[in-house]
Amino acid sequence: MTVSELIKALQALPQDMKIQVVDPDDGGPVDIVQVSRGSWQSHGETEDIDDDWEPSDEEPEFIQDDEAGQIAVLVTW
């Protein structure tokens, strides 16, 4: 989903409606504490991992970069 697709979907909702994120592990609600940008990177490498990334023994690390990050992120707690 792109930012423009998300904005379009959100604009169809009442403007005073609250947004809730659901924890995938326990199904309970979690709070959005920050909206950020960043990219997935392999450990020790600087190249970004593309959208076709699959889990492996070498887990990528998310690097926050609010200036040039290519992925929008909702940070929850």
N, C-alpha and C positions, 0 to 999 in steps of 0.2 A: 504494500500500500504506500502511496506517495503522500506527501504533506497536503497537496492540493485535493487528493481524494478524501483524506481525513477531514479537511476543512469543509468540503462539500457535504460529507455525511453529518458532521456536527452542526452545520448551518440548518439542516432540516429539523433539528431538535429544538425544543423551547429553550430560549437563551438563559433562563434561570434554572435549568435542570443541572443537578450535580453529576459529576463524572466519578465513577467508582471503578477501581482496578481490582480484579479478583486474583488472589494468590492461587497459582496452579496446584500447589501441594495440598493445602487444607481447604481451599474453596472460600476462605474468608476474605473480606475486603481489606485492602491496604491503601494507605494514603500516597498520593503523588506529592513528592517533596521538591522536585526540581524537573525542569524541562531542559535538556542539554543536547549536545551534538558530539559525535565521535566516530571512531572506526574500529573494526576488528583487525587485530594484527597477530601474526604468529610470534611466539616468544623469540626475541633476538632478531627479528626481521622487521624491515620498515615497510614492506609492501602490504597493501590491504588484502584481506581475504574477500573473495567475491561472494555474491549471493548464493552460489552453489556449494558453499562450505558444508561439509559433513563432519560430525564429531569423530575424533580419532584419539590416539594416545597423546598427541600434542595439542592440548586445548589452546585455542587462541585467547588473547587478552583484549579486553575493551579499553581503548585509550580515549579519554575524554579530550575533545578539541573543539571548544565552542566557536572558534574562528573558521576552521576548515574541515570539520568533521563531515562525513558524507551520510551519516545515519542520525535521524532524530531519535532521542531517547526520553522516555518518561522514567525518571528515577523514583522508585517507591521505597517505602520503609515499612 
